Amino acid sequence: MNKFSVLIADDEPIQRKIMQDYCIKSRFFHTVSLAKDGVEALELLNQTHYDLLLLDINMPLLSGLSLARSVKKNTKIIFVTAYSEHAVEAFELNVIDYLLKPVSFERFIKAIQKLIPEEQTQPASSGRTFIHVKQGKKILKVNLEDILYCESKGNNTRIFLESDTQIDVYLPLIKLQEELPNEMFTRIHRAFIVNNHKITAIENSMLYIGSKTIPIGASYKEGLEKWL
């Protein structure tokens, strides 16, 4: 398997160290560079090409979002931040993932695996057949195969089931995405995640699950290509 170069930009020394340790532990990288802010990261990018940028968003002088807008379009970016409110804007920049601090090593690896070409490795099955979600004071068990798609409703998410029922859960879509196995579910829009097994057709920028039509966001088309 090919290894990659990564640049970590974060103004928090402890967070830089955590991400550096994760990168080394993962064994996916041959080069791990560090920058204490966006300006230093930009200077390094002007000198060296990096396969991946791990960017904090709130940094002095030059934010992670501003830095992401200034790099080459083929540069892979993962945001690592404490703030969920920038997720929509971040995904419009075609980033490959958006991690909320504190980041577990397992979640980090899930994000990094998106760098690996499909011909080199196939995603390992998580082995899970269900998830638990909170609805009011209840904890519900939801079978993964029963889920058609999920739609963002602000800070909540509506899960549409095959039984023609819906569940509103107290969890933003980006956090629910972390619970769903990526070999089975795909983010196709900032507001939608779909069950790959339930896709019946794709036409232009629209996806069909039965009679339901769901828009495909421009920045998500690349990730959906393997299901075409």
Order of alpha helices (4+ residues) and beta strands (2+ residues): beta-alpha-beta-alpha-beta-alpha-beta-alpha-beta-alpha-beta-beta-beta-beta-beta-alpha-beta-beta-beta-beta-beta-alpha
